Amino acid sequence: MKLLTIDLEDCSSYKQAKARFEKKYLTAKVHQFEGNVSKMALMLNVERSNLYKKLVRHGIEVPKGYGFRKENKQF
């Protein structure tokens, strides 16, 4: 597990520091789970809909097809 670090020098409040950490954490998790938000939500124990809201709030994009596995495709 890699330690996340954030620069707190220009954070004027706890809320700002928390938001900065959350963005960095979620960005790392998107990469770890290869963009699979459903799996990410399950492993982080959060509702998928709430996770999507957090990703949007922080401007974190999950590119379409990122982490897509052909064998998971269902018709």
Jmol script that loads the backbone (N, CA, C; Angstrom):
load data "model"
ATOM      1  N   MET A   1       0.841  -1.167   0.000  1.00  0.00           N
ATOM      2  CA  MET A   1       0.000   0.000   0.000  1.00  0.00           C
ATOM      3  C   MET A   1       0.892   1.238   0.000  1.00  0.00           C
ATOM      4  N   LYS A   2       0.559   2.176  -0.868  1.00  0.00           N
ATOM      5  CA  LYS A   2       1.328   3.403  -1.002  1.00  0.00           C
ATOM      6  C   LYS A   2       0.711   4.493  -0.125  1.00  0.00           C
ATOM      7  N   LEU A   3       1.556   5.243   0.556  1.00  0.00           N
ATOM      8  CA  LEU A   3       1.104   6.321   1.419  1.00  0.00           C
ATOM      9  C   LEU A   3       0.741   7.541   0.581  1.00  0.00           C
ATOM     10  N   LEU A   4      -0.457   8.095   0.815  1.00  0.00           N
ATOM     11  CA  LEU A   4      -0.879   9.302   0.110  1.00  0.00           C
ATOM     12  C   LEU A   4      -0.391  10.517   0.878  1.00  0.00           C
ATOM     13  N   THR A   5       0.156  11.458   0.174  1.00  0.00           N
ATOM     14  CA  THR A   5       0.582  12.698   0.804  1.00  0.00           C
ATOM     15  C   THR A   5      -0.080  13.863   0.085  1.00  0.00           C
ATOM     16  N   ILE A   6      -0.414  14.882   0.836  1.00  0.00           N
ATOM     17  CA  ILE A   6      -0.993  16.092   0.255  1.00  0.00           C
ATOM     18  C   ILE A   6      -0.303  17.300   0.858  1.00  0.00           C
ATOM     19  N   ASP A   7      -0.240  18.365   0.086  1.00  0.00           N
ATOM     20  CA  ASP A   7       0.362  19.603   0.556  1.00  0.00           C
ATOM     21  C   ASP A   7      -0.702  20.405   1.306  1.00  0.00           C
ATOM     22  N   LEU A   8      -0.477  20.637   2.570  1.00  0.00           N
ATOM     23  CA  LEU A   8      -1.449  21.348   3.395  1.00  0.00           C
ATOM     24  C   LEU A   8      -1.099  22.814   3.603  1.00  0.00           C
ATOM     25  N   GLU A   9       0.013  23.249   3.051  1.00  0.00           N
ATOM     26  CA  GLU A   9       0.483  24.611   3.274  1.00  0.00           C
ATOM     27  C   GLU A   9      -0.546  25.656   2.870  1.00  0.00           C
ATOM     28  N   ASP A  10      -1.220  25.457   1.744  1.00  0.00           N
ATOM     29  CA  ASP A  10      -2.161  26.466   1.275  1.00  0.00           C
ATOM     30  C   ASP A  10      -3.618  26.116   1.575  1.00  0.00           C
ATOM     31  N   CYS A  11      -3.835  25.141   2.451  1.00  0.00           N
ATOM     32  CA  CYS A  11      -5.196  24.815   2.889  1.00  0.00           C
ATOM     33  C   CYS A  11      -5.574  25.751   4.027  1.00  0.00           C
ATOM     34  N   SER A  12      -6.627  26.507   3.823  1.00  0.00           N
ATOM     35  CA  SER A  12      -7.018  27.478   4.848  1.00  0.00           C
ATOM     36  C   SER A  12      -8.008  26.911   5.853  1.00  0.00           C
ATOM     37  N   SER A  13      -8.515  25.696   5.568  1.00  0.00           N
ATOM     38  CA  SER A  13      -9.485  25.122   6.500  1.00  0.00           C
ATOM     39  C   SER A  13      -9.424  23.595   6.473  1.00  0.00           C
ATOM     40  N   TYR A  14     -10.014  23.003   7.489  1.00  0.00           N
ATOM     41  CA  TYR A  14     -10.129  21.543   7.554  1.00  0.00           C
ATOM     42  C   TYR A  14     -10.919  21.022   6.353  1.00  0.00           C
ATOM     43  N   LYS A  15     -11.982  21.726   6.005  1.00  0.00           N
ATOM     44  CA  LYS A  15     -12.839  21.320   4.886  1.00  0.00           C
ATOM     45  C   LYS A  15     -12.030  21.261   3.580  1.00  0.00           C
ATOM     46  N   GLN A  16     -11.198  22.237   3.365  1.00  0.00           N
ATOM     47  CA  GLN A  16     -10.375  22.278   2.159  1.00  0.00           C
ATOM     48  C   GLN A  16      -9.347  21.142   2.164  1.00  0.00           C
ATOM     49  N   ALA A  17      -8.737  20.870   3.305  1.00  0.00           N
ATOM     50  CA  ALA A  17      -7.751  19.788   3.409  1.00  0.00           C
ATOM     51  C   ALA A  17      -8.426  18.437   3.184  1.00  0.00           C
ATOM     52  N   LYS A  18      -9.610  18.255   3.759  1.00  0.00           N
ATOM     53  CA  LYS A  18     -10.359  17.011   3.592  1.00  0.00           C
ATOM     54  C   LYS A  18     -10.729  16.788   2.126  1.00  0.00           C
ATOM     55  N   ALA A  19     -11.177  17.838   1.458  1.00  0.00           N
ATOM     56  CA  ALA A  19     -11.546  17.743   0.042  1.00  0.00           C
ATOM     57  C   ALA A  19     -10.330  17.379  -0.808  1.00  0.00           C
ATOM     58  N   ARG A  20      -9.187  17.975  -0.497  1.00  0.00           N
ATOM     59  CA  ARG A  20      -7.968  17.686  -1.251  1.00  0.00           C
ATOM     60  C   ARG A  20      -7.552  16.218  -1.078  1.00  0.00           C
ATOM     61  N   PHE A  21      -7.621  15.733   0.175  1.00  0.00           N
ATOM     62  CA  PHE A  21      -7.297  14.332   0.433  1.00  0.00           C
ATOM     63  C   PHE A  21      -8.273  13.401  -0.288  1.00  0.00           C
ATOM     64  N   GLU A  22      -9.569  13.697  -0.178  1.00  0.00           N
ATOM     65  CA  GLU A  22     -10.588  12.846  -0.786  1.00  0.00           C
ATOM     66  C   GLU A  22     -10.390  12.740  -2.301  1.00  0.00           C
ATOM     67  N   LYS A  23     -10.070  13.843  -2.949  1.00  0.00           N
ATOM     68  CA  LYS A  23      -9.844  13.828  -4.395  1.00  0.00           C
ATOM     69  C   LYS A  23      -8.642  12.953  -4.748  1.00  0.00           C
ATOM     70  N   LYS A  24      -7.568  13.113  -4.018  1.00  0.00           N
ATOM     71  CA  LYS A  24      -6.368  12.326  -4.291  1.00  0.00           C
ATOM     72  C   LYS A  24      -6.625  10.840  -4.026  1.00  0.00           C
ATOM     73  N   TYR A  25      -7.327  10.545  -2.951  1.00  0.00           N
ATOM     74  CA  TYR A  25      -7.655   9.160  -2.586  1.00  0.00           C
ATOM     75  C   TYR A  25      -8.532   8.511  -3.655  1.00  0.00           C
ATOM     76  N   LEU A  26      -9.589   9.201  -4.058  1.00  0.00           N
ATOM     77  CA  LEU A  26     -10.499   8.637  -5.056  1.00  0.00           C
ATOM     78  C   LEU A  26      -9.815   8.470  -6.417  1.00  0.00           C
ATOM     79  N   THR A  27      -8.967   9.404  -6.772  1.00  0.00           N
ATOM     80  CA  THR A  27      -8.223   9.285  -8.032  1.00  0.00           C
ATOM     81  C   THR A  27      -7.340   8.038  -8.007  1.00  0.00           C
ATOM     82  N   ALA A  28      -6.669   7.803  -6.902  1.00  0.00           N
ATOM     83  CA  ALA A  28      -5.819   6.613  -6.765  1.00  0.00           C
ATOM     84  C   ALA A  28      -6.661   5.339  -6.846  1.00  0.00           C
ATOM     85  N   LYS A  29      -7.845   5.352  -6.239  1.00  0.00           N
ATOM     86  CA  LYS A  29      -8.709   4.168  -6.251  1.00  0.00           C
ATOM     87  C   LYS A  29      -9.285   3.898  -7.641  1.00  0.00           C
ATOM     88  N   VAL A  30      -9.585   4.948  -8.402  1.00  0.00           N
ATOM     89  CA  VAL A  30     -10.061   4.759  -9.779  1.00  0.00           C
ATOM     90  C   VAL A  30      -9.007   4.008 -10.582  1.00  0.00           C
ATOM     91  N   HIS A  31      -7.747   4.370 -10.398  1.00  0.00           N
ATOM     92  CA  HIS A  31      -6.661   3.676 -11.091  1.00  0.00           C
ATOM     93  C   HIS A  31      -6.487   2.255 -10.564  1.00  0.00           C
ATOM     94  N   GLN A  32      -6.554   2.095  -9.250  1.00  0.00           N
ATOM     95  CA  GLN A  32      -6.387   0.770  -8.644  1.00  0.00           C
ATOM     96  C   GLN A  32      -7.448  -0.212  -9.155  1.00  0.00           C
ATOM     97  N   PHE A  33      -8.689   0.253  -9.258  1.00  0.00           N
ATOM     98  CA  PHE A  33      -9.778  -0.623  -9.691  1.00  0.00           C
ATOM     99  C   PHE A  33     -10.041  -0.516 -11.187  1.00  0.00           C
ATOM    100  N   GLU A  34      -9.103   0.079 -11.902  1.00  0.00           N
ATOM    101  CA  GLU A  34      -9.155   0.193 -13.355  1.00  0.00           C
ATOM    102  C   GLU A  34     -10.481   0.762 -13.844  1.00  0.00           C
ATOM    103  N   GLY A  35     -10.995   1.746 -13.130  1.00  0.00           N
ATOM    104  CA  GLY A  35     -12.210   2.423 -13.543  1.00  0.00           C
ATOM    105  C   GLY A  35     -13.497   1.684 -13.235  1.00  0.00           C
ATOM    106  N   ASN A  36     -13.410   0.538 -12.575  1.00  0.00           N
ATOM    107  CA  ASN A  36     -14.602  -0.236 -12.238  1.00  0.00           C
ATOM    108  C   ASN A  36     -15.230   0.366 -10.969  1.00  0.00           C
ATOM    109  N   VAL A  37     -16.154   1.300 -11.182  1.00  0.00           N
ATOM    110  CA  VAL A  37     -16.743   2.035 -10.068  1.00  0.00           C
ATOM    111  C   VAL A  37     -17.594   1.126  -9.187  1.00  0.00           C
ATOM    112  N   SER A  38     -18.258   0.150  -9.765  1.00  0.00           N
ATOM    113  CA  SER A  38     -19.067  -0.776  -8.967  1.00  0.00           C
ATOM    114  C   SER A  38     -18.191  -1.552  -7.985  1.00  0.00           C
ATOM    115  N   LYS A  39     -17.083  -2.061  -8.479  1.00  0.00           N
ATOM    116  CA  LYS A  39     -16.159  -2.811  -7.617  1.00  0.00           C
ATOM    117  C   LYS A  39     -15.520  -1.886  -6.584  1.00  0.00           C
ATOM    118  N   MET A  40     -15.198  -0.691  -7.023  1.00  0.00           N
ATOM    119  CA  MET A  40     -14.606   0.296  -6.126  1.00  0.00           C
ATOM    120  C   MET A  40     -15.568   0.613  -4.983  1.00  0.00           C
ATOM    121  N   ALA A  41     -16.834   0.835  -5.297  1.00  0.00           N
ATOM    122  CA  ALA A  41     -17.839   1.134  -4.272  1.00  0.00           C
ATOM    123  C   ALA A  41     -17.982  -0.028  -3.298  1.00  0.00           C
ATOM    124  N   LEU A  42     -17.989  -1.229  -3.834  1.00  0.00           N
ATOM    125  CA  LEU A  42     -18.116  -2.413  -2.991  1.00  0.00           C
ATOM    126  C   LEU A  42     -16.944  -2.517  -2.024  1.00  0.00           C
ATOM    127  N   MET A  43     -15.734  -2.358  -2.528  1.00  0.00           N
ATOM    128  CA  MET A  43     -14.541  -2.496  -1.701  1.00  0.00           C
ATOM    129  C   MET A  43     -14.390  -1.348  -0.695  1.00  0.00           C
ATOM    130  N   LEU A  44     -14.896  -0.167  -1.046  1.00  0.00           N
ATOM    131  CA  LEU A  44     -14.799   0.984  -0.146  1.00  0.00           C
ATOM    132  C   LEU A  44     -16.008   1.075   0.781  1.00  0.00           C
ATOM    133  N   ASN A  45     -16.955   0.168   0.576  1.00  0.00           N
ATOM    134  CA  ASN A  45     -18.155   0.107   1.410  1.00  0.00           C
ATOM    135  C   ASN A  45     -18.970   1.405   1.355  1.00  0.00           C
ATOM    136  N   VAL A  46     -19.175   1.896   0.135  1.00  0.00           N
ATOM    137  CA  VAL A  46     -20.020   3.077  -0.078  1.00  0.00           C
ATOM    138  C   VAL A  46     -21.014   2.765  -1.193  1.00  0.00           C
ATOM    139  N   GLU A  47     -22.139   3.448  -1.181  1.00  0.00           N
ATOM    140  CA  GLU A  47     -23.129   3.286  -2.244  1.00  0.00           C
ATOM    141  C   GLU A  47     -22.531   3.786  -3.558  1.00  0.00           C
ATOM    142  N   ARG A  48     -22.777   3.023  -4.627  1.00  0.00           N
ATOM    143  CA  ARG A  48     -22.236   3.396  -5.931  1.00  0.00           C
ATOM    144  C   ARG A  48     -22.718   4.786  -6.351  1.00  0.00           C
ATOM    145  N   SER A  49     -23.985   5.088  -6.105  1.00  0.00           N
ATOM    146  CA  SER A  49     -24.524   6.400  -6.492  1.00  0.00           C
ATOM    147  C   SER A  49     -23.810   7.529  -5.740  1.00  0.00           C
ATOM    148  N   ASN A  50     -23.511   7.313  -4.465  1.00  0.00           N
ATOM    149  CA  ASN A  50     -22.787   8.328  -3.693  1.00  0.00           C
ATOM    150  C   ASN A  50     -21.348   8.474  -4.188  1.00  0.00           C
ATOM    151  N   LEU A  51     -20.759   7.361  -4.576  1.00  0.00           N
ATOM    152  CA  LEU A  51     -19.395   7.404  -5.100  1.00  0.00           C
ATOM    153  C   LEU A  51     -19.354   8.198  -6.403  1.00  0.00           C
ATOM    154  N   TYR A  52     -20.338   7.957  -7.297  1.00  0.00           N
ATOM    155  CA  TYR A  52     -20.405   8.730  -8.536  1.00  0.00           C
ATOM    156  C   TYR A  52     -20.536  10.225  -8.241  1.00  0.00           C
ATOM    157  N   LYS A  53     -21.352  10.584  -7.251  1.00  0.00           N
ATOM    158  CA  LYS A  53     -21.520  11.995  -6.890  1.00  0.00           C
ATOM    159  C   LYS A  53     -20.200  12.594  -6.417  1.00  0.00           C
ATOM    160  N   LYS A  54     -19.444  11.834  -5.632  1.00  0.00           N
ATOM    161  CA  LYS A  54     -18.148  12.320  -5.149  1.00  0.00           C
ATOM    162  C   LYS A  54     -17.161  12.494  -6.308  1.00  0.00           C
ATOM    163  N   LEU A  55     -17.179  11.538  -7.240  1.00  0.00           N
ATOM    164  CA  LEU A  55     -16.290  11.643  -8.396  1.00  0.00           C
ATOM    165  C   LEU A  55     -16.614  12.892  -9.205  1.00  0.00           C
ATOM    166  N   VAL A  56     -17.898  13.154  -9.421  1.00  0.00           N
ATOM    167  CA  VAL A  56     -18.321  14.345 -10.166  1.00  0.00           C
ATOM    168  C   VAL A  56     -17.942  15.607  -9.394  1.00  0.00           C
ATOM    169  N   ARG A  57     -18.207  15.619  -8.086  1.00  0.00           N
ATOM    170  CA  ARG A  57     -17.903  16.779  -7.245  1.00  0.00           C
ATOM    171  C   ARG A  57     -16.430  17.162  -7.330  1.00  0.00           C
ATOM    172  N   HIS A  58     -15.562  16.156  -7.406  1.00  0.00           N
ATOM    173  CA  HIS A  58     -14.121  16.414  -7.448  1.00  0.00           C
ATOM    174  C   HIS A  58     -13.575  16.515  -8.870  1.00  0.00           C
ATOM    175  N   GLY A  59     -14.456  16.385  -9.858  1.00  0.00           N
ATOM    176  CA  GLY A  59     -14.022  16.495 -11.248  1.00  0.00           C
ATOM    177  C   GLY A  59     -13.177  15.319 -11.707  1.00  0.00           C
ATOM    178  N   ILE A  60     -13.399  14.155 -11.111  1.00  0.00           N
ATOM    179  CA  ILE A  60     -12.651  12.952 -11.470  1.00  0.00           C
ATOM    180  C   ILE A  60     -13.440  12.206 -12.535  1.00  0.00           C
ATOM    181  N   GLU A  61     -12.848  12.075 -13.690  1.00  0.00           N
ATOM    182  CA  GLU A  61     -13.521  11.395 -14.792  1.00  0.00           C
ATOM    183  C   GLU A  61     -13.049   9.948 -14.883  1.00  0.00           C
ATOM    184  N   VAL A  62     -14.002   9.070 -15.155  1.00  0.00           N
ATOM    185  CA  VAL A  62     -13.689   7.674 -15.421  1.00  0.00           C
ATOM    186  C   VAL A  62     -13.977   7.474 -16.905  1.00  0.00           C
ATOM    187  N   PRO A  63     -12.934   7.439 -17.733  1.00  0.00           N
ATOM    188  CA  PRO A  63     -13.142   7.323 -19.174  1.00  0.00           C
ATOM    189  C   PRO A  63     -13.966   6.097 -19.533  1.00  0.00           C
ATOM    190  N   LYS A  64     -14.829   6.256 -20.518  1.00  0.00           N
ATOM    191  CA  LYS A  64     -15.630   5.125 -20.986  1.00  0.00           C
ATOM    192  C   LYS A  64     -14.706   4.027 -21.464  1.00  0.00           C
ATOM    193  N   GLY A  65     -15.009   2.819 -21.040  1.00  0.00           N
ATOM    194  CA  GLY A  65     -14.209   1.675 -21.461  1.00  0.00           C
ATOM    195  C   GLY A  65     -12.946   1.482 -20.650  1.00  0.00           C
ATOM    196  N   TYR A  66     -12.653   2.405 -19.728  1.00  0.00           N
ATOM    197  CA  TYR A  66     -11.454   2.264 -18.910  1.00  0.00           C
ATOM    198  C   TYR A  66     -11.618   1.052 -18.013  1.00  0.00           C
ATOM    199  N   GLY A  67     -10.730   0.114 -18.142  1.00  0.00           N
ATOM    200  CA  GLY A  67     -10.812  -1.097 -17.340  1.00  0.00           C
ATOM    201  C   GLY A  67     -11.826  -2.097 -17.848  1.00  0.00           C
ATOM    202  N   PHE A  68     -12.400  -1.832 -19.017  1.00  0.00           N
ATOM    203  CA  PHE A  68     -13.429  -2.721 -19.562  1.00  0.00           C
ATOM    204  C   PHE A  68     -12.820  -4.075 -19.931  1.00  0.00           C
ATOM    205  N   ARG A  69     -13.502  -5.105 -19.531  1.00  0.00           N
ATOM    206  CA  ARG A  69     -13.069  -6.464 -19.844  1.00  0.00           C
ATOM    207  C   ARG A  69     -14.102  -7.079 -20.776  1.00  0.00           C
ATOM    208  N   LYS A  70     -13.663  -7.553 -21.914  1.00  0.00           N
ATOM    209  CA  LYS A  70     -14.571  -8.110 -22.903  1.00  0.00           C
ATOM    210  C   LYS A  70     -15.408  -9.243 -22.333  1.00  0.00           C
ATOM    211  N   GLU A  71     -14.807 -10.079 -21.485  1.00  0.00           N
ATOM    212  CA  GLU A  71     -15.516 -11.213 -20.945  1.00  0.00           C
ATOM    213  C   GLU A  71     -16.626 -10.824 -19.971  1.00  0.00           C
ATOM    214  N   ASN A  72     -16.630  -9.571 -19.499  1.00  0.00           N
ATOM    215  CA  ASN A  72     -17.674  -9.104 -18.574  1.00  0.00           C
ATOM    216  C   ASN A  72     -18.887  -8.538 -19.314  1.00  0.00           C
ATOM    217  N   LYS A  73     -18.772  -8.385 -20.606  1.00  0.00           N
ATOM    218  CA  LYS A  73     -19.853  -7.787 -21.386  1.00  0.00           C
ATOM    219  C   LYS A  73     -21.050  -8.718 -21.394  1.00  0.00           C
ATOM    220  N   GLN A  74     -22.214  -8.154 -21.065  1.00  0.00           N
ATOM    221  CA  GLN A  74     -23.444  -8.944 -21.047  1.00  0.00           C
ATOM    222  C   GLN A  74     -24.427  -8.357 -22.027  1.00  0.00           C
ATOM    223  N   PHE A  75     -25.084  -9.195 -22.778  1.00  0.00           N
ATOM    224  CA  PHE A  75     -26.099  -8.735 -23.735  1.00  0.00           C
ATOM    225  C   PHE A  75     -27.461  -9.136 -23.277  1.00  0.00           C
TER     226      PHE A  75
END
end "model"
wireframe off; spacefill off
backbone 0.3
color backbone group
